[in-house]
């Protein structure tokens, strides 16, 4: 299934994934996100939420809420996370005839 060029997901230059088991609800990802896209799962409308609200330890999980495709892929949220729960992928250049390719942001690329 391909998405249209006007789809917000096609505008975002970054994709954020949060590992719920590692998130301790410190909120540093949300504090430092320049676009203010990281939010406590409980603050994201249920219809827009992807992932759990609480992890097995009872911590409220922080997730990205980017309905308008504003994530730049800067990786600041991942750098701010002391638990390593946040991974940011940046949209790489398009190859001829290929769809978007994803590559890890700087923090993950060095691993």
C-alpha positions as CSV (number, residue, x, y, z in Angstrom):
1,X,0.0,0.0,0.0
2,X,1.6,3.3,-1.0
3,X,0.7,6.6,0.6
4,X,0.0,9.8,-1.3
5,X,2.4,12.7,-1.5
6,X,0.1,14.8,0.7
7,X,0.1,12.1,3.4
8,X,1.8,13.7,6.6
9,X,4.0,10.6,6.9
10,X,5.7,11.6,3.6
11,X,6.5,15.1,5.0
12,X,8.3,13.8,8.1
13,X,12.1,13.5,7.8
14,X,12.3,11.4,10.9
15,X,10.6,8.4,12.4
16,X,10.8,7.8,16.2
17,X,10.4,4.5,17.9
18,X,10.2,4.1,21.6
19,X,10.9,0.8,23.4
20,X,8.2,0.8,26.1
21,X,10.0,-1.6,28.4
22,X,12.9,0.8,28.7
23,X,10.9,4.1,29.2
24,X,10.9,5.3,32.8
25,X,8.6,8.3,32.2
26,X,11.4,10.9,32.9
27,X,10.0,13.1,30.1
28,X,13.4,14.3,28.9
29,X,12.5,13.4,25.3
30,X,9.5,15.6,25.5
31,X,11.3,18.4,27.2
32,X,14.1,18.6,24.6
33,X,12.1,17.8,21.4
34,X,12.3,21.1,19.4
35,X,9.0,20.4,17.7
36,X,7.2,19.3,21.0
37,X,6.2,16.0,19.4
38,X,7.1,13.6,22.3
39,X,4.2,13.2,24.7
40,X,3.1,11.0,27.6
41,X,0.9,8.3,26.0
42,X,-1.9,9.4,28.4
43,X,-1.8,12.8,26.7
44,X,-2.3,11.4,23.2
45,X,-5.8,10.8,22.0
46,X,-6.5,7.0,22.0
47,X,-7.3,7.0,18.3
48,X,-3.9,8.5,17.5
49,X,-1.9,6.4,20.0
50,X,0.4,3.7,18.7
51,X,1.7,1.5,21.5
52,X,0.9,0.9,25.2
53,X,0.1,3.6,27.7
54,X,1.9,1.9,30.6
55,X,4.8,-0.5,30.5
56,X,4.9,-3.6,32.8
57,X,6.8,-1.5,35.5
58,X,3.8,0.8,35.7
59,X,5.6,3.8,34.0
60,X,3.6,6.0,31.6
61,X,5.3,5.5,28.2
62,X,6.3,8.5,26.2
63,X,5.5,8.3,22.5
64,X,5.8,10.5,19.4
65,X,2.6,12.3,18.4
66,X,3.2,13.6,14.9
67,X,-0.1,13.8,12.9
68,X,1.3,16.5,10.7
69,X,4.6,15.0,9.8
70,X,6.7,17.6,11.6
71,X,9.5,15.3,12.9
72,X,12.9,16.5,11.5
73,X,14.8,13.4,12.5
74,X,17.2,15.5,14.6
75,X,17.7,12.8,17.2
76,X,17.6,15.2,20.2
77,X,14.9,13.1,21.9
78,X,17.1,9.9,21.6
79,X,20.2,11.8,22.9
80,X,18.2,13.1,25.9
81,X,16.8,9.7,26.9
82,X,19.1,8.3,29.6
83,X,17.6,4.8,29.2
84,X,18.2,4.5,25.5
85,X,14.5,3.9,24.9
86,X,14.2,6.2,21.9
87,X,15.5,5.4,18.5
88,X,15.3,8.0,15.6
89,X,15.4,7.0,12.0
90,X,16.0,9.7,9.3
91,X,14.6,9.6,5.9
92,X,17.5,9.1,3.5
93,X,17.6,10.4,-0.1
94,X,15.3,8.7,-2.5
95,X,16.9,6.2,-4.9
96,X,15.6,6.3,-8.5
97,X,12.3,4.4,-8.6
98,X,12.5,3.4,-4.9
99,X,10.4,4.5,-2.0
100,X,11.8,6.3,1.1
101,X,14.8,4.6,2.8
102,X,15.3,4.9,6.5
103,X,18.7,5.1,8.3
104,X,19.4,5.4,12.0
105,X,20.1,8.9,13.4
106,X,23.7,9.6,14.6
107,X,23.4,8.0,18.0
108,X,22.3,4.6,16.6
109,X,24.6,4.8,13.5
110,X,27.6,4.5,15.7
111,X,26.5,1.3,17.4
